[in-house]
Amino acid sequence: MSATQLEQLKGFTTVVADTGDFESMKDYQPQDATTNPSLILAAAGQDEYRHLVEKAVAEIKDSGPTGDALVEAIIDRILILFGLEILKIVPGRVSTEVDARLSFDTDGTIAKARQLIAAYETEGISRDRILIKIASTWEGIKAAEILEKEGIHCNLTLLFSFAQAVACAEAGVQLISPFVGRILDWYKASTGKDYEGADDPGVQSVRAIYSYYKKFGYNTEVMGASFRNTGEIIALAGCDLLTISPKLLKELQDSTETIERVLSPEAAASADLEKVSFDEKSFRFALNEDAMATEKTAQGIRAFSADIVKLEKLVASML
């Protein structure tokens, strides 16, 4: 019997589940899992996960804080409880996201990351199994640089530009999540064209980042994210990691067409690339020059912030 595309992909790429839904994780047996406020909000609204929200409320409501501080403490607990459940299923790591409203607050991001790691360690989970998800703003990257030196590993998310990727590598972050599908969305909307496979601007972005990291010996892992179709995934076969939604995992599971490895450190080593570097001023200018990255980073932060607010309202209604 022929291997499924998912089995083939696992031969040269670490497959990560992009979901807060435990059942689909069991179905597809990914190595790691990622969550974000939107995924947690969606899961928290489902009957089968409501008990985790209720558990967090019950545990925290009489613990001391009141008002906004109480709601914040409960949401942190919800994130941890979801993470703990996910870690029972995946053998590797779970990504837990810092509140997106801290995206321009280096000190606030560091404090929240330390808090989340301490909460996991209280539950007996090693910090090696946790990635703290932080938006790829200058402030977020600087926070991650400090956290990495403390052994708190970070997943820099909402990453759309080469400048963001280079700054993350120079900061020594563990992993980046370039958002392939959202890059495609922007180009389709702005040009009116459709793109497939290697022509997809999101695919091209990740290929360029991967080649740069491997050629210049950066240890930062590249995890393609936010896919719109399996064509994008197949065009990035060989990337360090790919985080994939349950719908696309099923499509890969249901197909036995052959997948060829596209990305490899050996091919990257011979790429014709020049090394570059960014300080704060040149980073901000490069990001400003990239209309797609500027718009999609801002839009992503707004969307995740809005979903945190919805989660706060859900918690407040239960109090």
C-alpha positions, 0 to 999 in steps of 0.5 A, spaced: 500 500 500 502 506 498 504 511 503 499 517 504 502 524 503 502 525 510 506 519 511 511 522 506 511 529 508 513 526 515 519 523 512 523 530 511 519 535 515 516 535 522 509 536 522 505 540 527 498 540 528 495 548 528 489 547 532 486 547 539 482 541 537 485 535 541 481 529 537 484 531 530 491 531 534 490 524 536 487 522 528 494 525 525 499 524 530 503 530 529 510 531 533 508 538 536 502 543 536 501 550 536 495 554 538 493 562 538 488 566 541 483 565 535 484 557 536 483 557 543 477 561 543 474 557 537 475 551 542 473 554 548 466 555 545 465 548 543 461 543 548 467 538 549 472 543 551 468 548 555 470 543 562 477 546 561 474 553 561 470 552 567 475 548 571 480 555 570 474 559 573 473 554 578 481 554 580 482 561 580 476 565 582 477 565 589 485 566 589 485 573 590 485 577 584 479 581 582 476 585 576 481 585 570 486 581 574 482 576 575 480 575 568 487 575 566 489 570 571 483 565 568 485 566 561 492 564 563 490 558 566 485 556 560 492 557 556 496 552 560 490 547 561 489 547 554 497 546 553 497 541 558 492 537 555 495 537 548 502 535 551 498 529 553 497 527 546 504 530 542 510 527 544 514 534 542 512 541 544 506 546 544 506 553 543 502 558 547 501 565 545 503 571 549 497 576 549 497 580 542 496 586 546 503 586 549 506 586 541 509 593 542 511 592 550 518 588 551 518 588 558 510 586 558 512 580 554 518 578 558 514 578 564 508 574 561 512 569 558 516 568 565 509 567 568 507 562 563 513 558 563 513 558 571 505 555 571 508 550 566 513 548 570 509 548 577 505 542 573 512 538 572 512 540 564 520 542 562 521 548 559 524 545 553 517 542 551 514 549 551 515 555 545 512 562 547 509 565 541 510 572 540 509 577 534 515 579 530 515 586 532 521 589 534 519 589 541 517 582 540 524 580 537 528 583 543 523 580 548 525 573 545 532 575 545 532 576 552 528 570 554 532 565 550 538 567 554 534 564 560 532 558 556 525 560 555 524 558 547 520 562 543 516 561 537 516 568 533 509 568 529 506 573 525 512 573 520 511 576 513 518 579 511 525 577 510 527 583 515 523 580 520 526 573 519 533 576 519 532 579 526 529 573 529 535 569 527 540 574 529 536 574 536 537 567 537 530 565 537 528 558 537 523 558 531 519 562 527 512 562 523 512 565 517 505 566 515 504 563 507 497 563 506 496 570 509 502 573 504 498 569 498 491 572 501 494 579 500 497 578 493 491 575 490 487 581 493 492 586 491 494 583 484 487 580 482 491 574 480 491 567 483 498 563 484 500 556 485 506 552 488 512 555 487 509 561 484 505 562 490 509 569 494 508 565 501 512 559 498 517 564 495 518 567 502 519 561 506 524 558 501 528 564 501 528 565 509 530 557 509 535 558 504 538 564 508 538 560 515 541 554 512 547 558 508 549 562 514 548 557 519 543 560 523 540 554 528 533 558 528 528 553 526 523 555 520 516 553 521 511 554 515 504 556 517 497 559 515 496 554 509 491 555 504 491 549 500 496 543 500 499 545 494 503 550 498 505 545 503 507 540 498 512 546 495 515 547 502 516 539 503 523 539 507 522 545 511 524 544 518 517 544 520 510 545 517 504 547 522 497 544 518 490 545 520 486 539 521 482 540 514 489 540 510 492 534 514 486 530 512 487 532 505 494 529 505 492 523 509 487 522 504 492 522 498 497 517 496 500 522 490 508 522 491 511 528 494 518 530 492 523 533 497 524 541 495 528 544 501 534 541 503 540 544 507 545 542 501 541 545 496 541 552 500 548 551 501 550 553 494 544 559 494 547 565 491 545 570 497 549 575 501 549 576 509 545 582 511 543 585 518 538 590 521 538 594 527 532 597 530 532 603 525 533 599 518 529 594 521 523 599 521 524 602 515 525 595 511 518 593 514 515 600 512 518 599 505 514 592 505 506 594 504 504 587 505 508 585 511 506 592 514 499 591 513 499 583 515 503 584 521 498 589 524 492 586 521 494 579 525 495 583 531 489 586 531 485 580 530 488 576 535 487 582 540 480 582 538 479 574 540 483 575 547 477 580 548 472 575 546 475 570 551 475 575 556 468 577 555 466 569 555 470 568 562 467 575 565 460 572 563 462 565 567 464 569 573 
